[in-house]
Amino acid sequence: MLVRMGRLNLLIDLDRWRRNLLDQGLIEAPVDGGIASRAGLIADLHGDPADRIIVATALEGHRLITADPQILDWPGPLNRLPATD
């Protein structure tokens, strides 16, 4: 959706980009019921459901790389790395 809206520019096809990342060792974290429940309980984070699921997934012990200022500014205990210019 970000590619279609012009908010993310990729030089290669999205599916090919994903496959390349997986080939380089990226591990996809599955979203389960526990993550969904945690997403609804996160305090002090805006209401975007996708962002809440992303943060809840990262809270499972993953490091989140993001350029989203609302997630970067969230005061919670999130292991995050800014992916900003």
LUMNUDREN-846620 format. One line per field, with one value per residue: x, y, z of N, C-alpha, C, O, CB in turn; residue in three letters. Coordinates in pm, 1 decimal, always signed. Glycine has a CB too. Layout:
N
n_x <- c(X, ...)
n_y <- c(Y, ...)
n_z <- c(Z, ...)
ca_x <- c(X, ...)
ca_y <- c(Y, ...)
ca_z <- c(Z, ...)
c_x <- c(X, ...)
c_y <- c(Y, ...)
c_z <- c(Z, ...)
o_x <- c(X, ...)
o_y <- c(Y, ...)
o_z <- c(Z, ...)
cb_x <- c(X, ...)
cb_y <- c(Y, ...)
cb_z <- c(Z, ...)
code <- c(ala, ...)
//
This chain:
85
n_x <- c(+81.9, +197.3, +378.3, +204.2, +77.9, +280.3, +449.3, +658.8, +936.2, +1046.8, +1309.2, +1288.6, +1055.0, +803.9, +754.7, +983.5, +1176.6, +1109.3, +1166.9, +1443.6, +1529.8, +1458.4, +1628.8, +1866.0, +1859.4, +1657.4, +1399.2, +1068.6, +811.9, +544.3, +201.7, -0.5, -271.1, -198.2, -33.9, -220.1, -398.3, -227.9, -177.1, -413.4, -401.6, -190.7, -60.3, -75.0, -21.7, -98.1, -410.3, -390.1, -447.8, -267.2, -11.8, -20.3, -20.6, +229.3, +401.5, +327.6, +413.8, +689.9, +739.6, +757.8, +1016.0, +1166.6, +1364.5, +1272.2, +1280.7, +1217.5, +1077.6, +871.4, +749.6, +567.6, +582.4, +852.9, +862.5, +708.6, +676.5, +714.8, +868.6, +1038.7, +1247.3, +1399.4, +1508.2, +1592.1, +1498.3, +1556.0, +1621.9)
n_y <- c(-118.8, +122.6, +159.0, +185.4, +424.0, +599.9, +654.7, +495.2, +403.2, +158.0, -4.2, -245.9, -515.2, -567.6, -827.3, -960.6, -811.8, -879.0, -1157.4, -1143.3, -1025.0, -1227.6, -1428.2, -1318.2, -1356.3, -1238.4, -1276.6, -1362.9, -1270.6, -1441.1, -1337.6, -1382.1, -1482.4, -1387.3, -1168.4, -1009.5, -957.5, -816.4, -594.0, -448.8, -362.1, -188.9, +93.0, +448.8, +466.7, +561.9, +500.7, +343.9, +35.8, -131.9, -29.8, -80.8, -361.0, -407.8, -295.2, -450.5, -699.7, -656.8, -624.8, -880.6, -948.1, -871.5, -665.6, -355.6, -188.9, +120.4, +409.4, +550.9, +823.8, +835.0, +585.3, +578.5, +783.5, +684.8, +620.8, +371.8, +48.8, -39.0, -208.4, -44.0, +80.4, +366.1, +426.0, +646.9, +922.5)
n_z <- c(+0.0, +75.2, -131.1, -350.4, -274.3, -303.8, -95.1, -39.1, -216.6, -428.0, -598.1, -713.5, -781.3, -534.0, -423.2, -505.2, -366.7, -101.9, -109.0, -154.8, +85.3, +267.4, +175.5, +260.0, +527.9, +680.4, +915.0, +919.4, +1136.4, +1267.3, +1301.2, +1573.4, +1793.8, +2050.0, +1992.6, +1860.5, +2071.9, +2249.1, +2090.3, +2105.5, +2364.3, +2404.5, +2555.8, +2517.6, +2242.8, +1912.0, +1730.2, +1493.7, +1352.5, +1210.0, +1277.1, +1550.0, +1553.8, +1439.0, +1634.6, +1858.1, +1770.6, +1754.9, +2024.4, +2112.3, +2137.7, +1923.6, +1705.2, +1580.7, +1279.1, +1162.0, +999.1, +1085.5, +1249.0, +1462.5, +1581.4, +1643.0, +1831.0, +2032.4, +2377.2, +2491.1, +2588.1, +2351.7, +2130.3, +1897.2, +1579.1, +1411.0, +1077.9, +913.6, +691.6)
ca_x <- c(+0.0, +285.8, +432.9, +95.8, +48.7, +396.5, +522.5, +774.9, +983.3, +1132.9, +1368.7, +1253.0, +922.7, +787.7, +772.9, +1126.8, +1245.9, +1085.8, +1244.9, +1585.6, +1551.6, +1454.0, +1752.7, +1975.5, +1847.1, +1544.0, +1304.4, +933.7, +748.0, +400.6, +108.1, -92.1, -371.7, -133.5, +8.5, -342.4, -446.8, -135.6, -192.7, -525.7, -375.3, -75.4, -94.5, -8.2, +11.7, -213.7, -504.3, -376.0, -436.4, -146.0, +101.0, -31.6, +22.7, +374.4, +465.4, +303.2, +502.0, +826.5, +747.9, +783.4, +1160.8, +1226.5, +1406.7, +1192.0, +1343.1, +1106.5, +1091.2, +745.5, +778.6, +480.5, +637.3, +983.3, +839.6, +631.1, +763.5, +719.1, +994.4, +1049.1, +1380.9, +1376.3, +1618.5, +1535.0, +1536.2, +1528.0, +1729.4)
ca_y <- c(+0.0, +239.7, +174.0, +239.2, +561.8, +683.0, +684.7, +407.1, +377.6, +41.6, -16.0, -377.3, -564.3, -587.0, -967.8, -992.1, -746.5, -964.6, -1281.0, -1108.8, -1006.2, -1360.0, -1495.9, -1258.6, -1391.7, -1177.4, -1374.0, -1309.5, -1306.2, -1461.8, -1267.6, -1478.7, -1423.5, -1312.9, -1038.8, -932.4, -908.9, -715.1, -473.7, -371.6, -316.8, -98.7, +226.8, +568.5, +455.2, +601.4, +393.4, +271.6, -106.1, -191.2, +11.0, -150.3, -499.5, -402.3, -272.2, -568.3, -805.8, -623.4, -644.3, -1023.5, -966.7, -841.1, -527.2, -293.0, -83.8, +198.8, +554.3, +608.3, +909.9, +806.0, +467.4, +617.4, +870.7, +615.5, +609.6, +235.7, -25.8, -102.7, -213.5, +12.9, +142.9, +459.6, +408.1, +776.3, +981.6)
ca_z <- c(+0.0, +77.4, -267.3, -434.0, -234.0, -331.2, +28.7, -37.7, -352.4, -440.6, -730.2, -765.9, -747.0, -390.1, -387.3, -523.7, -254.8, +14.6, -125.0, -135.4, +229.3, +330.3, +136.7, +335.8, +668.6, +749.0, +967.5, +932.5, +1263.1, +1244.8, +1389.2, +1633.2, +1883.2, +2157.5, +1937.9, +1836.4, +2201.6, +2298.1, +2007.0, +2157.5, +2500.9, +2410.5, +2605.9, +2464.8, +2100.0, +1831.7, +1704.6, +1367.0, +1384.3, +1152.1, +1360.9, +1678.1, +1531.6, +1418.3, +1764.6, +1942.1, +1721.2, +1797.7, +2169.5, +2135.8, +2145.8, +1794.0, +1683.4, +1476.6, +1199.6, +1108.6, +981.9, +1131.1, +1363.9, +1576.3, +1648.7, +1698.9, +1946.0, +2135.5, +2494.6, +2544.5, +2588.6, +2220.8, +2070.5, +1763.8, +1508.2, +1312.7, +936.6, +855.1, +609.8)
c_x <- c(+86.6, +347.9, +327.1, +65.4, +166.5, +476.2, +647.5, +812.2, +1079.2, +1184.2, +1340.9, +1112.1, +915.4, +810.6, +919.1, +1209.6, +1233.0, +1168.3, +1393.7, +1617.3, +1551.2, +1580.6, +1872.9, +1962.3, +1735.2, +1448.9, +1168.7, +873.1, +598.2, +316.9, +9.0, -189.4, -312.6, -88.3, -114.0, -398.6, -359.3, -152.6, -305.6, -501.3, -260.4, -121.1, -14.7, +40.0, -114.1, -294.0, -490.3, -354.7, -308.7, -23.5, +98.4, +13.4, +174.1, +446.5, +447.3, +391.6, +644.8, +844.5, +767.8, +933.5, +1232.6, +1269.8, +1330.4, +1271.6, +1229.4, +1145.6, +965.7, +769.2, +690.6, +529.3, +771.5, +966.7, +760.9, +721.0, +778.3, +853.9, +1014.8, +1193.4, +1365.5, +1501.8, +1558.1, +1590.3, +1505.2, +1648.6, +1823.5)
c_y <- c(+125.5, +265.0, +237.0, +384.9, +655.4, +720.1, +598.9, +377.3, +260.0, +33.9, -151.3, -412.5, -598.1, -732.5, -1010.0, -933.0, -831.8, -1092.4, -1255.4, -1091.4, -1139.9, -1438.5, -1444.8, -1281.9, -1324.1, -1287.3, -1306.0, -1360.3, -1323.8, -1382.8, -1371.1, -1406.0, -1343.0, -1174.9, -951.3, -876.9, -797.5, -584.6, -386.2, -312.1, -217.7, +41.1, +333.9, +554.8, +488.1, +478.6, +316.1, +122.5, -170.7, -155.5, -61.4, -296.2, -504.6, -387.7, -394.2, -685.1, -780.5, -645.1, -791.3, -1052.5, -940.9, -695.2, -472.6, -182.6, -8.5, +345.1, +625.6, +692.2, +879.7, +682.9, +501.7, +701.5, +803.3, +588.7, +468.6, +166.1, -106.6, -96.0, -169.2, +77.9, +237.2, +432.0, +536.6, +826.7, +1061.9)
c_z <- c(+0.0, -59.0, -356.9, -401.7, -259.2, -208.0, +43.3, -181.9, -351.5, -583.7, -794.2, -720.5, -598.0, -348.4, -402.8, -410.1, -128.7, +5.9, -104.2, +12.9, +303.0, +299.0, +214.9, +486.7, +744.9, +793.4, +981.7, +1063.1, +1237.8, +1345.3, +1440.7, +1726.5, +1996.7, +2112.5, +1913.7, +1966.8, +2255.6, +2220.2, +2059.5, +2294.0, +2513.7, +2452.0, +2532.3, +2320.4, +2021.0, +1787.4, +1575.6, +1395.2, +1329.2, +1236.0, +1494.8, +1664.9, +1511.6, +1552.0, +1855.1, +1899.7, +1767.2, +1947.8, +2208.4, +2142.0, +2015.7, +1789.2, +1564.6, +1409.5, +1131.9, +1091.7, +1031.5, +1256.4, +1484.0, +1652.3, +1712.6, +1825.0, +2058.3, +2255.7, +2551.4, +2524.4, +2460.5, +2171.4, +1925.5, +1709.0, +1404.9, +1173.1, +862.2, +777.0, +696.2)
o_x <- c(+54.0, +367.9, +356.1, +30.7, +155.1, +562.2, +732.4, +729.0, +1181.0, +1111.1, +1365.7, +1056.5, +1011.1, +878.7, +971.2, +1303.0, +1330.8, +1232.6, +1462.6, +1720.8, +1634.2, +1634.0, +1970.3, +2044.4, +1718.9, +1421.3, +1156.5, +882.5, +532.3, +357.1, -57.4, -188.7, -369.2, -102.7, -111.6, -442.0, -409.8, -143.4, -295.2, -572.7, -235.1, -210.0, +98.8, +133.2, -223.9, -249.4, -572.6, -253.9, -248.9, +59.8, +203.2, +78.4, +240.1, +542.2, +541.9, +438.9, +712.9, +953.6, +792.1, +973.8, +1346.9, +1216.4, +1324.6, +1323.7, +1153.8, +1233.8, +955.4, +805.4, +734.8, +518.5, +800.1, +1048.3, +748.1, +832.0, +848.3, +941.5, +1008.6, +1254.2, +1323.4, +1588.8, +1480.7, +1710.8, +1436.5, +1761.0, +1920.0)
o_y <- c(+223.7, +380.0, +330.9, +461.9, +776.3, +808.0, +626.3, +331.3, +262.4, +62.1, -170.8, -347.5, -651.7, -758.2, -1086.5, -997.2, -854.6, -1131.3, -1336.8, -1138.4, -1162.8, -1507.6, -1517.6, -1233.2, -1349.9, -1380.5, -1203.4, -1478.8, -1230.7, -1364.0, -1439.3, -1283.2, -1241.2, -1076.7, -831.8, -761.8, -695.5, -476.4, -263.5, -220.8, -167.1, +99.4, +311.1, +624.3, +447.1, +365.3, +228.4, +85.8, -255.4, -241.8, -99.1, -349.1, -595.6, -460.2, -436.5, -761.0, -872.2, -680.2, -821.8, -1168.5, -983.2, -611.5, -536.2, -93.2, -66.2, +396.7, +747.8, +637.3, +897.2, +677.5, +458.3, +692.0, +859.1, +538.5, +449.5, +216.3, -229.5, +11.1, -247.7, +123.7, +193.6, +417.0, +535.4, +779.7, +1119.1)
o_z <- c(-66.8, -98.0, -431.0, -491.2, -238.9, -214.5, +128.2, -260.0, -282.3, -678.6, -913.2, -632.0, -542.1, -249.1, -321.6, -362.0, -57.5, +103.4, -42.7, +60.2, +391.0, +385.8, +234.5, +564.4, +864.2, +717.9, +1048.6, +1095.4, +1191.6, +1460.1, +1362.6, +1735.7, +2036.6, +2185.4, +1943.4, +1971.6, +2302.6, +2278.1, +2058.2, +2335.5, +2623.0, +2390.0, +2490.4, +2279.9, +2058.4, +1805.6, +1549.2, +1455.6, +1395.5, +1263.2, +1547.2, +1755.0, +1561.7, +1579.2, +1921.5, +1984.2, +1813.1, +1992.7, +2325.1, +2150.6, +1998.1, +1862.1, +1459.3, +1476.2, +1053.7, +1160.2, +1020.3, +1360.4, +1597.5, +1774.8, +1824.2, +1916.6, +2167.2, +2238.3, +2650.9, +2454.0, +2462.6, +2171.1, +1840.5, +1783.2, +1319.6, +1153.1, +760.1, +794.5, +645.7)
cb_x <- c(-93.3, +395.9, +479.0, -30.4, +10.8, +353.9, +432.1, +746.3, +1051.2, +1057.6, +1517.3, +1354.5, +887.4, +648.8, +682.7, +1177.9, +1188.6, +936.9, +1221.3, +1621.1, +1443.9, +1330.0, +1777.3, +1982.1, +1971.8, +1471.3, +1352.9, +845.4, +774.3, +366.0, +34.6, -13.6, -457.8, -15.3, +89.1, -447.8, -452.8, +9.2, -219.8, -645.9, -346.9, -2.2, -68.5, +108.7, +65.9, -168.3, -634.4, -257.6, -556.5, -126.4, +99.3, -176.5, -50.0, +411.7, +406.9, +155.2, +496.0, +859.7, +622.1, +718.0, +1191.3, +1127.6, +1560.7, +1060.9, +1446.5, +984.6, +1117.9, +641.7, +762.1, +335.9, +653.3, +1065.4, +767.0, +570.8, +712.2, +611.1, +999.0, +953.7, +1445.4, +1262.8, +1712.5, +1564.6, +1460.9, +1488.5, +1671.7)
cb_y <- c(-0.4, +221.5, +35.9, +155.8, +566.1, +806.2, +664.1, +275.3, +502.7, -88.5, +6.9, -485.2, -687.3, -542.6, -1057.1, -938.2, -604.1, -998.8, -1341.7, -979.4, -913.5, -1438.4, -1478.4, -1110.0, -1362.2, -1074.9, -1432.3, -1349.8, -1196.8, -1611.3, -1149.1, -1588.8, -1531.0, -1390.4, -1057.6, -1019.3, -1023.0, -765.2, -512.3, -456.6, -434.1, -93.4, +236.3, +602.5, +310.8, +682.6, +447.0, +329.2, -179.2, -143.6, +162.6, -143.6, -560.8, -285.3, -145.8, -609.3, -815.1, -477.7, -590.9, -1108.7, -1104.5, -871.6, -517.0, -237.5, -142.1, +187.4, +589.6, +497.3, +1054.4, +785.0, +349.6, +695.2, +994.5, +482.3, +698.2, +153.7, -118.5, -35.4, -358.5, +115.0, +35.9, +605.8, +286.5, +876.4, +1070.7)
cb_z <- c(+119.9, +181.7, -325.4, -416.4, -87.0, -400.0, +149.5, +42.1, -412.2, -401.2, -721.8, -719.6, -832.0, -347.3, -473.8, -660.2, -229.9, +26.8, -264.0, -212.6, +288.0, +283.3, -11.8, +307.5, +735.2, +657.5, +1104.2, +810.4, +1373.2, +1254.0, +1314.4, +1710.3, +1940.2, +2210.5, +1805.7, +1766.4, +2302.4, +2287.8, +1860.2, +2163.1, +2586.8, +2273.6, +2757.8, +2551.8, +2063.8, +1709.0, +1708.7, +1282.9, +1331.0, +1006.3, +1383.1, +1730.2, +1408.9, +1324.2, +1832.6, +1935.5, +1567.0, +1761.7, +2235.7, +2025.2, +2191.1, +1679.7, +1660.4, +1534.4, +1094.0, +1199.9, +833.8, +1158.8, +1325.1, +1529.0, +1549.2, +1594.8, +1901.6, +2080.7, +2601.2, +2480.6, +2708.4, +2119.3, +2081.0, +1768.1, +1441.2, +1353.3, +871.4, +963.3, +498.7)
code <- c(met, leu, val, arg, met, gly, arg, leu, asn, leu, leu, ile, asp, leu, asp, arg, trp, arg, arg, asn, leu, leu, asp, gln, gly, leu, ile, glu, ala, pro, val, asp, gly, gly, ile, ala, ser, arg, ala, gly, leu, ile, ala, asp, leu, his, gly, asp, pro, ala, asp, arg, ile, ile, val, ala, thr, ala, leu, glu, gly, his, arg, leu, ile, thr, ala, asp, pro, gln, ile, leu, asp, trp, pro, gly, pro, leu, asn, arg, leu, pro, ala, thr, asp)
//
